[in-house]
Structures are given as structure tokens and as C-alpha cells.
């Protein structure tokens, strides 16, 4: 049976539960599952697992019971559904904290914690770049002071430990650190929440940079313009192409001396026409 603590999407858990049950007992069907969960129609539960319908909060415990979940597992499932259905970053954080607390003994949850920590804390990516630019010889105080704005020695040490644990840094026998091409496999839902926090942190740092840094070492500008949907698409395409050209420049720059954060912001400051929809642009 699938372990609910290993999931960050309740739909995927329900689908895997159904498939596991079906494999063990061929007569098991969505109709059986729906009946156990108190649904009048098998279509409702099938639509929930495929994303065409959301699980209502009033049905959470009935579905958990039908899936054979224990008390603590049901609490996790409840937090999981609310996490997936939350609309704001604050709501998602609240329910994700419940998930982490309830699943704390699970190895999958411990890995999820580490991955979330990497994505949601701004200085880890800076540390990953800094330690490979020069051999800092495990002088974590010096490493911390190299970050802008500075972090504590303890934060620098824990950051390097996290990056090594996640396989994103490797330490040679000589004591020097190297970057790996390791990619994190956090579920999309967790990554989405962490990246929202990541962008919030970097927008805050960008605002502080206006007063912290001289203009000669920063470039912060903005344009306010009226756009059509077609104009929006074109600008987004230009940003994507420019980002690729920047990556080529970065890849060819073999003598890095400082770490920079390069950001693009394009967002509406007026109401959008209803005809635009959410995914049209």
C-alpha cells in the first residue's frame, strides 16, 4: 500500500492507492472506492484523481477512511489536501508545516525538508557558487562574511552541510568543494511553495540593494507600459531568449570573482480583462 507520508499531492496518492488495490484485487473498482468513501457516483472520485474536480473539505475523513488510513495518516492526508487546495503562500506554509511535523519520522519527509530548505532560503545558491570560486579551507566565518548581506558563521556551515547532503556539492579528499550537476526531485507542489518564498526573498534583497549598493555595481530599472495579449507574449518570449543568452555568457565566464543575482519581473499592476484567462499568455 502506498505510504501517504511520501506524497505531496493527494490526487497522486489516491490514484496510486486505487492502482495498488486494483492490482491486488481485480474486482476492486472506482465504484467500490467511491461507495466506501460515501460518494453516490464513481465519477466524482475518478474526477478528483484526474484533477477535474477538487476534494471537498467535508469529504476528507471519509476518503481517508476508505483508503484505510490510521489516525496520524488521516491527519497528514487532511493537511495534504488543504496544502494542495490553498490559495495563498501563507496558507500553503501553514499546512506544509503540519505535513512536515506529522511525517517527521519518514525518510522521504526528511529529504523533503532538506529540499524545501534549499529552495526557500536565499543564500544557499550564493554559498554554492562561493565555495567553488576559491578554496575557503572550511573557514566558515570568512565564507559567511563573503555573502552579501552577511550571514552568520553557523548559517554558512549549515548551508555547506545541506548542499553536500543534497549532493549539490562534493568535497574532494584534499578538502576542496566542487559543484555537481545534481537536480532536486522535490514534488512540484513543494517546489512551487519554496520558489514563491525564494522569489519573495530576492525581491526584498533587490529593494534593499537600492540603498546598499552604488549604481556602478548594480542595475535596477523598470518600465510601465500598456500591453495587449500579443504584446505580453512577445515580451515574455524576449525575456526567455535573453535569459538563454545570459546563461551562455555565464557558462563561458571561467574566472568568476563575485556572485550576482539576476532577476526579471513582469507583472500586472491593473486588473486583467476577463477574456485573457489565467493561461492564455
Secondary structure, DSSP 4 states (H G I P E B T S, - for coil): ---GGG-S-HHHHHHHHHHHHHHH-TT--HHHHHHHTT-S-HHHHHHHHHTSSPPPGGGHHHHHHHTT--HHHHHHHHHHHHHHH--SHHHHHHHHHHHHHHTTT-HHHHHHHHHHHHHH-THHHHHHHHHHHS--TT-HHHHHHHSSS---HHHHHHHHHHHHHTTSEEE-TTS-EEE--------HHHHHHHHHHHHHHHHHHHHHHHHHS-GGG-----------HHHHHHHHHHHHHHHHHHHHHHHH-----S----------SSPPPGGGTTT--
